[in-house]
């Protein structure tokens, strides 16, 4: 290639089976508004430190997901989905956690009833679900490419997608009831397409100068953005939901849960290292009768 020859454009066709992904974006709800809030993450970092000191593989997404599950559960009127002229207030908070994938469509890991799982139970569930989603995405993309080409016309694909989109069951199955997305390298993330009634996104955890009691101090902070489908939630409710999430992240509740998880981990490690003592011979009550299931 000579200096006078400009580089050529590269155009590639999206495989027929993968065109369902592009068509799905056209039918997804659009954000009707967004709210941003800068949150002091000092207490959240303290919770992370407690967990890591106990050799628990904890990350900031675990705490954000926990806060995002607790806030709607405690404020049911701020937790809504809307489709097909219906509004639903879910009985549990099923968190849909977006993760990086191999296509422009970010796979969503759904954690059902996340509001009922403390940090000690929530963290392993998220880790296992993310690991499983990585493998599942590979299988799904391969199956889409092999099988979904049988509907070659876009208007037909969009027709079937519209039929599915008016179902609460379908939306809940693929995205949960409240979505969460985190981009740790960006200051602010604003999702404009999602399948739930509202979606929380976070940016990077950075040290910033903030005012505390009228004095400038350096604190670890994070921008939170709440985007909402206006058919499901108005700005006032969105503001209240974001404020509830902020209060959990800035309070000591997650620190207490982290301390409980750390104490349980240390206790389990100590008991596991202690040699088992034989039962005394004169204690017949310790022997289980056949079929009782005692241990």
C-alpha positions in Angstrom: 0.0 0.0 0.0 1.5 3.3 -1.0 1.3 6.5 0.9 -1.3 7.9 -1.5 -3.7 4.9 -1.1 -6.1 5.5 1.8 -7.1 2.6 4.0 -10.3 0.8 2.8 -13.4 0.6 4.8 -14.3 -2.7 6.3 -17.9 -3.7 6.2 -19.2 -7.1 7.5 -22.7 -8.5 7.6 -24.2 -9.5 10.9 -25.0 -13.3 10.8 -28.7 -14.0 10.2 -29.2 -15.6 13.6 -27.6 -12.7 15.5 -29.9 -10.2 13.9 -32.4 -11.0 16.6 -30.1 -9.0 18.9 -30.3 -5.8 16.8 -34.0 -6.2 16.4 -34.4 -6.7 20.2 -32.9 -3.2 20.8 -35.6 -1.7 18.7 -38.3 -3.1 20.9 -36.7 -2.4 24.3 -38.1 0.3 26.5 -36.5 3.7 26.2 -35.4 5.7 29.3 -37.9 8.4 30.0 -35.6 10.2 32.3 -32.4 9.9 34.4 -31.2 11.0 37.8 -27.6 11.3 39.0 -26.2 11.3 42.5 -22.6 11.4 43.8 -22.3 8.9 46.7 -19.7 8.7 49.4 -18.4 5.1 49.3 -16.3 5.3 52.5 -18.5 2.8 54.3 -18.7 0.5 51.3 -14.9 0.4 51.1 -14.7 -0.5 54.8 -17.1 -3.4 54.1 -14.9 -4.6 51.3 -11.8 -4.4 53.5 -13.5 -6.5 56.2 -14.4 -9.2 53.7 -11.0 -9.3 52.0 -9.2 -9.4 55.4 -11.2 -12.6 56.0 -10.1 -13.9 52.6 -13.5 -13.5 51.0 -13.4 -12.6 47.3 -15.5 -9.5 47.5 -15.8 -6.7 45.0 -17.7 -3.4 44.8 -20.4 -4.9 42.4 -21.4 -7.3 45.2 -22.2 -4.4 47.5 -23.9 -2.3 44.8 -26.1 -5.3 43.9 -27.0 -5.8 47.6 -28.0 -2.1 48.0 -29.9 -2.2 44.8 -31.9 -5.1 46.0 -32.6 -3.8 49.5 -33.9 -0.4 48.5 -36.7 -1.5 46.2 -37.7 -4.3 48.6 -38.2 -1.7 51.4 -40.0 0.7 49.0 -42.4 -1.5 46.9 -44.1 1.5 45.4 -40.7 2.4 43.8 -40.3 -1.0 42.3 -42.5 -1.3 39.2 -42.6 -2.8 35.7 -44.9 -1.7 32.9 -45.9 -3.3 29.7 -49.1 -3.9 27.6 -51.0 -1.3 29.6 -50.3 -3.1 32.9 -48.1 -2.2 35.9 -46.6 -4.8 38.2 -45.1 -4.4 41.6 -42.9 -7.5 42.0 -43.0 -9.5 45.2 -39.2 -10.0 45.1 -36.3 -8.1 43.7 -34.7 -10.1 40.9 -31.5 -8.2 40.0 -30.4 -8.3 36.4 -26.6 -7.7 36.4 -25.2 -6.7 33.0 -21.8 -8.1 32.1 -19.4 -7.7 29.2 -20.1 -10.1 26.3 -18.9 -11.1 22.9 -21.5 -9.0 21.0 -23.0 -5.5 21.4 -25.7 -7.1 23.6 -24.4 -7.3 27.2 -25.5 -10.6 28.7 -27.6 -10.2 31.9 -27.1 -12.4 34.9 -30.3 -12.7 36.8 -30.1 -13.1 40.6 -33.6 -14.0 41.8 -34.8 -12.8 45.2 -31.6 -10.9 45.8 -33.3 -8.9 48.5 -33.5 -12.0 50.7 -29.8 -12.9 50.4 -27.3 -11.2 52.8 -23.8 -10.6 51.5 -22.5 -13.9 52.8 -25.1 -15.7 50.5 -25.2 -13.2 47.7 -21.5 -13.1 46.8 -21.1 -16.8 46.0 -24.4 -16.8 44.1 -23.2 -13.9 41.9 -19.8 -15.5 41.3 -21.4 -18.8 40.2 -24.0 -17.1 38.1 -21.4 -15.0 36.2 -19.2 -18.0 35.6 -22.2 -19.9 34.2 -23.3 -16.9 32.1 -19.9 -16.8 30.3 -20.3 -20.4 29.1 -24.0 -19.9 28.4 -23.4 -17.0 26.2 -21.1 -19.0 24.0 -23.7 -21.7 23.6 -26.5 -19.3 23.0 -24.6 -17.4 20.3 -23.7 -20.7 18.6 -27.3 -21.9 18.7 -28.6 -18.5 17.4 -26.3 -18.7 14.5 -27.2 -22.3 13.7 -31.0 -22.2 14.3 -32.5 -18.7 14.2 -31.6 -18.0 10.6 -34.8 -19.7 9.7 -36.6 -16.4 10.2 -34.7 -14.3 7.7 -37.0 -11.2 7.5 -36.6 -8.4 10.0 -40.3 -7.5 10.2 -41.1 -11.1 11.2 -38.4 -11.2 13.9 -39.6 -7.9 15.3 -43.2 -9.2 15.3 -42.2 -12.2 17.5 -40.1 -10.0 19.8 -43.0 -7.6 20.3 -45.2 -10.5 21.3 -42.6 -11.5 23.9 -42.0 -8.0 25.1 -45.6 -7.6 26.4 -45.0 -10.4 28.8 -43.9 -9.7 32.4 -42.7 -13.3 32.5 -40.3 -12.8 29.5 -38.9 -9.6 30.7 -38.3 -10.9 34.2 -36.7 -14.1 32.9 -34.1 -12.3 30.8 -33.5 -9.2 32.8 -35.0 -9.6 36.3 -37.1 -6.8 37.8 -34.3 -4.2 38.4 -31.2 -4.0 36.3 -27.7 -3.0 37.4 -24.7 -2.1 35.2 -21.2 -1.1 36.3 -18.5 0.5 34.2 -15.4 0.8 36.5 -13.3 2.8 34.0 -15.8 5.6 33.3 -17.0 8.4 35.6 -20.6 8.2 34.5 -22.7 5.5 32.8 -26.2 6.3 31.4 -28.1 3.3 30.0 -30.9 4.3 27.7 -32.3 0.8 26.9 -33.4 -1.8 29.4 -36.1 -4.3 30.0 -37.0 -3.5 33.5 -39.0 -0.5 34.9 -35.8 1.2 36.0 -32.0 0.6 35.9 -29.1 1.6 38.1 -25.7 2.2 36.6 -22.4 3.2 38.3 -19.1 4.6 37.2 -15.6 4.4 38.6 -14.7 4.5 42.3 -12.5 7.6 42.5 -11.2 9.9 45.3 -12.8 13.3 45.1 -12.9 16.4 47.2 -16.3 16.8 48.8 -17.8 19.0 51.5 -18.3 17.4 54.9 -19.8 19.6 57.6 -18.7 22.6 55.5 -15.1 21.4 55.1 -13.4 20.1 52.0 -12.2 16.5 52.5 -11.1 13.7 50.2 -13.4 10.7 50.1 -13.9 7.7 47.8 -16.9 8.5 45.7 -19.0 7.0 42.9 -21.6 8.5 40.5 -24.9 6.6 40.5 -27.3 7.0 37.7 -30.9 5.8 37.8 -32.8 5.6 34.4 -36.5 4.9 34.4 -39.2 3.9 31.9 -41.7 6.7 32.3 -44.6 4.3 31.9 -43.5 2.6 35.1 -42.0 5.4 37.2 -42.0 9.2 37.4 -39.1 11.4 38.4 -40.2 11.8 42.0 -40.2 8.0 42.6 -36.9 7.7 40.8 -35.4 10.3 43.0 -36.7 8.5 46.1 -35.3 5.1 44.9 -31.9 6.6 44.2 -31.9 8.2 47.6 -32.8 4.9 49.3 -29.8 3.2 47.5 -27.5 6.0 48.5 -28.5 5.7 52.2 -27.7 2.0 52.2 -24.3 2.5 50.6 -23.3 5.4 52.9 -24.7 3.7 56.0 -23.3 1.0 58.3 -25.7 -1.8 57.3 -23.4 -3.3 54.6 -20.5 -3.0 57.1 -22.5 -5.1 59.6 -23.3 -7.7 57.0 -19.6 -7.8 55.9 -18.6 -8.3 59.5 -21.0 -11.2 59.9 -19.8 -12.8 56.8 -16.1 -12.4 57.9 -16.8 -13.8 61.4 -18.6 -16.8 59.9 -15.7 -17.4 57.5 -13.2 -17.3 60.4 -15.3 -19.5 62.6 -15.7 -22.1 59.8 -12.0 -22.0 59.2 -11.2 -22.5 62.9 -13.7 -25.3 63.3 -12.4 -27.0 60.1 -8.8 -26.9 61.5 -9.8 -28.3 64.9 -9.4 -32.1 65.1 -12.7 -33.9 65.8 -13.0 -35.4 69.3 -14.4 -38.9 69.7 -17.7 -39.2 71.4 -17.5 -40.5 75.0 -18.5 -44.1 75.3 -20.9 -43.4 78.1 -23.1 -41.2 76.0 -25.6 -43.4 74.2 -27.8 -40.4 73.3 -25.2 -39.4 70.7 -25.8 -42.6 68.7 -28.5 -42.3 66.2 -31.2 -44.9 65.9 -31.5 -46.4 62.4 -33.7 -44.4 60.2 -34.1 -41.4 62.4 -31.9 -39.1 60.3 -30.1 -37.8 63.4 -26.4 -36.9 63.1 
